Amino acid sequence: MNEISAGGGGRLPLRSSALRLWIRLARAYRAIEQAAARDVARHGLTLAEFGMLEAIHHLGPMALGEIQRKILVSSGGVTYVADSLEKRSLIRREPSVSDRRVRIAVLTEQGEKLIREIFPEHERVLEETMSGLDPGEQEEAASMLRRLGIRAAQIEEE
């Protein structure tokens, strides 16, 4: 049976496979997130800033609300990230032609140049970070995590 630190030097047995999985997911996510954050920080970016640049680069100009859902930040957070990137001339916000209330984020030439330059290396960093699993195992893990996420979202809605 696996155990978890109880503080004060004690160990508590983990009887639940779901609890063991949650702890391992959280630890793995933290380690991978830290590696990704270190990589983008070399370019003066946060993960959220990189995420916004990458989303616009791969999906094209989009409304801030769409970006918020893609990179999983709050509405205030996406505005803060957009402000930061706009101040550095990496994106610009344009009014939507179909809805005056909506602002569309577009990469500037400088933003496009930066993301094209740093994305391939970032992808290599993630590949190295996840090399504890071979490509087939990575696909299998991705599939299982997708099913897990879908089920968790269903339970939340019930």
Residue pairs with C-beta under 8 A, 6 or more apart in sequence:
1 13
1 14
1 15
2 13
2 14
2 20
3 11
3 12
3 13
3 14
4 11
4 12
4 14
4 23
5 11
5 12
6 12
14 20
14 23
31 129
32 126
32 129
32 130
33 47
35 125
35 126
35 129
36 47
36 122
36 125
36 126
36 129
37 46
37 47
39 121
39 122
39 125
40 46
40 47
40 49
40 50
40 118
40 122
43 50
43 114
43 118
45 53
46 81
48 71
48 73
48 77
48 81
49 81
49 84
49 85
50 118
50 122
51 70
51 71
51 73
52 67
52 71
52 78
52 81
52 82
52 85
52 91
52 105
53 85
53 90
53 91
53 107
53 111
53 114
53 115
54 115
54 119
55 62
55 67
55 70
55 71
56 62
56 67
56 91
56 105
56 106
56 107
56 111
57 107
57 112
57 115
57 116
57 119
59 70
61 94
61 104
61 105
61 106
61 107
62 70
62 104
62 105
63 96
63 102
63 103
63 104
63 105
64 78
64 79
64 82
64 93
64 102
64 103
64 105
65 75
65 78
65 102
67 78
67 82
67 105
68 74
68 75
68 77
68 78
71 78
71 81
73 81
82 91
82 93
82 105
85 91
85 111
86 92
86 93
89 108
89 110
89 111
90 107
90 108
90 110
90 111
90 114
91 105
91 106
91 107
91 108
91 111
92 105
92 106
92 108
93 103
93 104
93 105
93 106
94 103
94 104
94 106
95 102
95 103
95 104
96 102
96 103
96 104
107 115
130 138
133 141
